[in-house]
Amino acid sequence: MNISRTGNFIPTQKLGLNGGFETTSHFTLATTNHNHHNVFYSAKLKKINIKLIVSILILHVGIILAGCGCTDDEKQPETEKKLKVSEAMMEDKYKYKEIARDGSFIAYDNGVVYDSRTGLEWFAGPDESTNWKKARAWVDHLDAVDAAGGGWRMPTGNELQTLFKKGAGENNMSPLFKSRGWYIWSGETGKVKGSIWSRWEAVHFDFNFDGYISSELRWFSSLFRGFAVRKSRIDNLLAASYQCNLDTVKSLCDTGADANMKDPDGYTPLMMALLNRDHKVPQLLKQVEIIQLLIDRGAKVNAQQKDGHTAMYYAKKYDLAQVIKLLKQYDAK
C-alpha cells in the first residue's frame, strides 16, 4: 500500500445543529491510500503531544531532584574519609607556627591562612572538584570538631573577592592556599533575582579574568572548591576598618596607628572600609563614621593602591551615595 503523510490545514465538513454542513479548518495528520480514503488523527496527535510534554516535564523535575541530592550516597565512606581533619588542625588556634608569607597572607603549619589586611582566617578544602553540598558538609565538619579553635563557616561572595589578586599563583589567588580551583563556593543560596533556577543555585566567586561574583547550580562540581573562613584577631587598622569595627578603629587611632598605612598591594584603611559590602543600614552608617574618623586622623582621600584606584573609585563602584558625598567634601577624585 502506498501511504503519503501530510501535515496541513485541511478543510473538513461536519453536520451542524441546523441540519446544514459547517466547514472547519484545522491542522491534522492525514494518510492517503490507493482507495483515496482519508483518515484523520488530529485528536490522537493532541494526546501524543500532551503525553510528550508531560514526559519532558517529569524528566526535568527528575534531573533537578537528582541534582539536589548529589552527595553520591554510594560513595559516602569516601566522603567521610575526606572530612577527617589533620592532627595539626586540632591544635589550639594560637599555638601553631608561621611557615610562609605572601603579601598580606600568612600561612601556618596547620593549614590556616591568615589575611592581615581583612582580619579573616581561611582554610582551603580538598583540592578536588566539589559540589556545594559537599563543600558545606566539609565546613560544617570543621566547625563541629572544633578544628583549630572552631568558628568556621562558609564565606560570602564579598569575602571571597578579597582573595582575588590578578596574576597571583595559577588561578589569581595566593599560592599559599594550594588550590587549583577556579570557582569557590559561598554559603549564600537563592540570591539570583529573576532566575528560574535560583532555588537550586548558590553564589560563588569566579577567579577567571578580572574576578567576579556569580552563581551556579549547587550540584555542579568541576573546578569548584570549598573554603572555610572565620573572623580572627584585629591587630591593625586595615582589618579593623574592613570589619567596620568602629570602637577598634578609634582605639587604634588613639594609640598612634597610622591612618595612611598600606598593605603590600597599596590598600589603605580608607579603602578597606569600603570593601566590606554588607549594605545593611547599620553597616553603612558605621562605614561613614569610620571614613570621617580616618579623615579627621589625617587619612589621604586621594591615596592610590598599586592599580591606581582610590577610595572614591570603590565608593562609586559599589554605589555608596553617602560615602561619595562625604569624600567630595574633601576634594576626593
Rosetta blueprint (number, residue, H / E / L):
1 M L
2 N L
3 I L
4 S E
5 R E
6 T E
7 G E
8 N E
9 F E
10 I E
11 P E
12 T E
13 Q E
14 K E
15 L E
16 G L
17 L L
18 N L
19 G L
20 G L
21 F E
22 E E
23 T E
24 T E
25 S E
26 H E
27 F E
28 T E
29 L E
30 A E
31 T E
32 T E
33 N L
34 H L
35 N L
36 H L
37 H L
38 N E
39 V E
40 F E
41 Y L
42 S H
43 A H
44 K H
45 L H
46 K H
47 K H
48 I H
49 N H
50 I H
51 K H
52 L H
53 I H
54 V H
55 S H
56 I H
57 L H
58 I H
59 L H
60 H H
61 V H
62 G H
63 I H
64 I H
65 L H
66 A H
67 G H
68 C H
69 G L
70 C L
71 T L
72 D L
73 D H
74 E H
75 K H
76 Q H
77 P H
78 E H
79 T H
80 E H
81 K H
82 K H
83 L L
84 K L
85 V L
86 S L
87 E H
88 A H
89 M H
90 M H
91 E L
92 D L
93 K L
94 Y L
95 K L
96 Y L
97 K L
98 E E
99 I E
100 A E
101 R E
102 D E
103 G L
104 S L
105 F E
106 I E
107 A E
108 Y E
109 D L
110 N L
111 G L
112 V L
113 V E
114 Y E
115 D E
116 S L
117 R L
118 T L
119 G L
120 L E
121 E E
122 W E
123 F E
124 A E
125 G L
126 P L
127 D L
128 E L
129 S L
130 T L
131 N L
132 W H
133 K H
134 K H
135 A H
136 R H
137 A H
138 W H
139 V H
140 D H
141 H H
142 L H
143 D H
144 A H
145 V L
146 D L
147 A H
148 A H
149 G H
150 G L
151 G L
152 W L
153 R E
154 M L
155 P L
156 T L
157 G H
158 N H
159 E H
160 L H
161 Q H
162 T L
163 L L
164 F L
165 K L
166 K L
167 G L
168 A L
169 G L
170 E L
171 N L
172 N L
173 M L
174 S L
175 P H
176 L H
177 F H
178 K L
179 S L
180 R L
181 G L
182 W L
183 Y E
184 I E
185 W E
186 S E
187 G E
188 E E
189 T E
190 G L
191 K L
192 V L
193 K L
194 G L
195 S L
196 I L
197 W L
198 S H
199 R H
200 W H
201 E E
202 A E
203 V E
204 H E
205 F E
206 D E
207 F L
208 N L
209 F L
210 D L
211 G L
212 Y E
213 I E
214 S E
215 S E
216 E E
217 L E
218 R L
219 W L
220 F L
221 S L
222 S L
223 L L
224 F E
225 R E
226 G L
227 F E
228 A E
229 V E
230 R E
231 K E
232 S L
233 R L
234 I L
235 D L
236 N L
237 L H
238 L H
239 A H
240 A H
241 S H
242 Y H
243 Q L
244 C L
245 N L
246 L H
247 D H
248 T H
249 V H
250 K H
251 S H
252 L H
253 C H
254 D H
255 T L
256 G L
257 A L
258 D L
259 A L
260 N L
261 M L
262 K L
263 D L
264 P L
265 D L
266 G L
267 Y L
268 T L
269 P H
270 L H
271 M H
272 M H
273 A H
274 L H
275 L H
276 N L
277 R L
278 D L
279 H L
280 K L
281 V H
282 P H
283 Q H
284 L H
285 L H
286 K H
287 Q H
288 V H
289 E H
290 I H
291 I H
292 Q H
293 L H
294 L H
295 I H
296 D H
297 R L
298 G L
299 A L
300 K L
301 V L
302 N L
303 A L
304 Q L
305 Q L
306 K L
307 D L
308 G L
309 H L
310 T L
311 A H
312 M H
313 Y H
314 Y H
315 A H
316 K H
317 K H
318 Y L
319 D L
320 L L
321 A H
322 Q H
323 V H
324 I H
325 K H
326 L H
327 L H
328 K H
329 Q L
330 Y L
331 D L
332 A L
333 K L
